[in-house]
Amino acid sequence: MKKIIYVTGCLGFIGSTLTKKLLEKGHYVFGIDKETYAANTNIIPELLKYKNFKYNNVDIMDMDSLIDCDYVINTAAETHVDNSIIGTSKFIQSNILGVENLLNLILTKKHFKIPTIIQFSTDEVYGDIIDGSHTEKDILKPSNPYSASKAAADMLVLAWSRTYKIPYVIVRPTNNYGIGQYTEKFIPKTCKMLNLENKIPLHEGGSPIRTWLHVDDTANAIVKIIDTGITNQIYNISGNIELKNLDVAKKILEEFFNTKQIVCENYFDFTSTRMGQDVRYSIDDTKLKSLGWKCKKDFDTEIKSIVLYYKNNFIW
């Protein structure tokens, strides 16, 4: 059954991938984007070729109405931890106040049909964990301003649902990767440093452990959730590929230079640190897998084409 779906942040890395998948399934998509520094405005003509796509360049904080719709998928957010440590205001405005505005706009549809909000959160809201994995029932213990702003948004969604009966789904994915990601993120930034012949900064000697999830698998998880029609649930989305940042950087070096015979230390800067650094993220996504979703992308396979792309396409 075709749905009318808002995708906020539709020009972002996750948002654009999800938008394309929804359009290809025949859903009607209303794309919203503020067009910040991380937005890929080059894809607008491609999206507008779909007759089932409409677009509005607007901040989610400035939206003043919704058309009748089935879902509001919020991928719009400030997402870079280092940026949140330097300045918190944009993160509070977009990630918290922006979500409040979306929830209140959804509430105006109560006399017709209240759409379901699918709120993109993050595995970082749980904080780090040395052993085992976080489940959806665990308490939230964010460690930095970015994850705190996302945790606050989760609380708003849950409260608006309890008070106003707004249907919701909160998804908490692990680190996304893939072609087209903005260069402030770890994999494209590492490739950028190599292209510039600069050393790659590795916080805490590259010891932090992250779990990697391909953006296509993330988008497919949302499609699966929509297909099931399930609401009022929280789902972890894990790529189930745990690696130290150092090990990821080594894989990138091997692919970039097409050899394993590399003195990796010559390319790394181990002097950088991050305040509030999380040692390890790990989440259990058994609940989502019970819907029939699973990861299809293999990290070691995908990293080859991703590194080649950024090696041949220098992104400023």
Secondary structure, DSSP 8 states (H G I E B T S, - for coil): ---EEEEETTTSHHHHHHHHHHHHTT-EEEEEE---TT--GGGHHHHHTSTTEEEEE--TTT-----S-SEEEE------HHHHHH--HHHHIIIIIHHHHHHHHHHTTTTT---EEEEE--GGGG---SSS-B-TTS-----SHHHHHHHHHHHHHHHHHHHH---EEEEEE-EEE-TT--TTSHHHHHHHHHHTT--EE-GGGG--EEEEEEHHHHHHHHHHHHHHT--SEEEEE----EEEHHHHHHHHHHHHHT-S---GGGGEE-----TT--SB--B--HHHHTTT------HHHHHHHHHHHHHHS---
